[in-house]
Amino acid sequence: MQNEPLVSGIIPTYNRRNTILASVNSVLNQTFKNIELIVVDDCSTDDTISILEQINDKRLKIIRHSKNKGQNAARNTGIKASTGEYIAHHDSDDIWRLNKLKVQINKLKEVNADVLCCQTAVNDEDTHKYLYNHPNEKLVKEGLISYKQLLKYNCTTTQTIIGKAECFKDILFDENQPRFTDWALSLDLVKKYKFYYQQAVLVDVYQQKDSITKNPQKGVRGMEMLFEKHKDAILSDKEIVESFFKKKASFVCKTGKNPKEEMKMILKYNPSAVNFIKFFLSALGLYKYLFNLKQKF
């Protein structure tokens, strides 16, 4: 432990009485021991704080917001309060595997990167049955990530991101970003720092029913904000255009609307027969039905 750098783990939480203990313990029980764990409670109305206060570990620090500010603000509170050489982000409803920090710190040093992310195992929230790994090994390979690569395919998730503390103190989370906060942060980081993707499953993810990932309206708005910020880079590459607007179209469909404008943009930059059919279907108001039918199978 004497030769280990101090790592500040940061967990934002809000009304997570059923999951917070397992999340916290997955950090405190790491094989890598030189940790300070900062849990920022975003003014929970349940007994999350009471559960946290029963944990007897001097490495745990609890900060409570006097009013609800949102998870991005809570993450930023944790960043500003941290004292570690490295910062590792986590979520209050997911689990780090016990060797996560040791594996990631070793890889950061080995490849001389500033920031690193890894894979997650995505599990059914009710049965905890394993579903798939994210990101897909076919879509991204281990190595340094470029800005355009990350625009085309988001291989990051917040609970896997770790890096030198100065990176996160320099570039904070956007507190107005309603969704894709991991993507938004990583796109800012990758333009300035060496960002490495490690193909190793080190986190188990469980999406809760009230998770923001269940809100398609926030998905649409999150994509709109990303487009506003990265418009020039997105429109400079037809593959990024198609990937980006295909992703946005999926959220538009989930809101019950047809993604006519999204299909129009894809067709403009890649005028293929398949994309024309998709645009035609969206213009007729049929695309959303086919999309939702496909999701059932």
Summary of the structure (lengths in Angstrom):
residues: 297
radius of gyration: 19.9
end to end distance: 49.7
largest distance: 65.8
contacts: 972
relative contact order: 0.12
helix: 45%
strand: 19%
